[in-house]
Amino acid sequence: MKTKVTKDKLWKGIIEDCFEDFFRFFYPEWVDKIDFGRKVEFLDKELEQLMPESVDNPRYADKLVKLFTKEGKEHWILIHIEVQGYRDKHFAERMFIYFYRIFDKHRRPINAIAILTDSSPGFHPRSFEYSFMNTRLAYDFDTYKLLEKKQADFYLQSDNPFSIVLETAWGSLKAKKGIELLELKKKVAKRLFQSGLTRKKVESILNFIRFYVKFSRREKENAFQFEKFISEIAQNKRTMATGVTERVIEALKEEAIEKGMKQGMKQGIEKGIKESIARLLKKGILPEQVCDLLDVSPEMVAEVQQQLMKAGEEEE
């Protein structure tokens, strides 16, 4: 069974993969005080225990991060991160509950930030207040509401790759039509490939772009056009070895099966798979990689290779 790639998983993954960039984006004045030479620890399991998920308390995406400062060997702080994608009247209260439970357990300095990715203009909780008789409480936390941002905001730190992540999420709120989504994905992907990042980080952010901004099932052509665009710029920039992604492979497999159903199952599927093999080989994918990606035998790939070579000789 295929695992669904949800937005909360994407946020958790990208924050973890690009945490130093995340921290530099939101807290540039604190960067010099943090010892990034020491391991950054993600205490997500602990966070789940402090606030178990339930029907009344659905979890979107949250992280608890342990950072060491430069003040001393065992001086560390905690960063509580919430990514909230829907309107919730109890959100501020939940942020406070997280805070006091984390503080009660660790008794360490804590900073909290909420990234609001919802599409509700009037929803922007910034604090939790409590008052009863002579008791008063006010808990403030940092917020970053994507809907309230302008595109220029993501270029204030244009050299920070996390700004590409945020622009992607922001664009998904603004673009509604398929062609608009395609242009958005192309724009941020092009920016990503021009950033000079490591291959690992490029792949991580590219996966966020690919799966966060989704095309509908009827827009397979847009999905394929995006992957084709990625393949072309990746090859030009020589940042990725193959220029082919799992999404492309999946599309090719589906296409092969669809053709098979039209042309008469066994023979049709085989023909569709061979066409997919040919397309990958033409893109410069190595034969052994084609075998792994499409789960086909080396003999079938070799057969298609010979057919392509023969066709090339005839053209000459």
Buried (B, 14 or more C-beta within 10 A) or exposed (E): EEEEBEBBEBBBBBBBBBBBBBBBBBBEEBEEEBBBEBEBBBBBEBBEEBBEEEEEEEBBBBBBBBBBBEEEEEEBBBBBBBBBBEEBEEBBBBBBBBBEBBEEEBEEEBBBBBBBBBEEEEBBBBEBEEEEEEEEEEBEBBBBBBBEBEEEBBEEBEEBBBBBBBBBBBBBEEBEEBEEBBBBBBBBBBBBBEBEBEEEBBBBBBBBBBBBBBBEEEBEEBBBBBBEBBBEBBBEBEBBEBBBBEBBBBBBBEBBBEBBEEBEEEEBBBBBBBBBBBBBBEBEBEBEBBBEBBEBEEEBBEEBBEBBEEEEEEEE
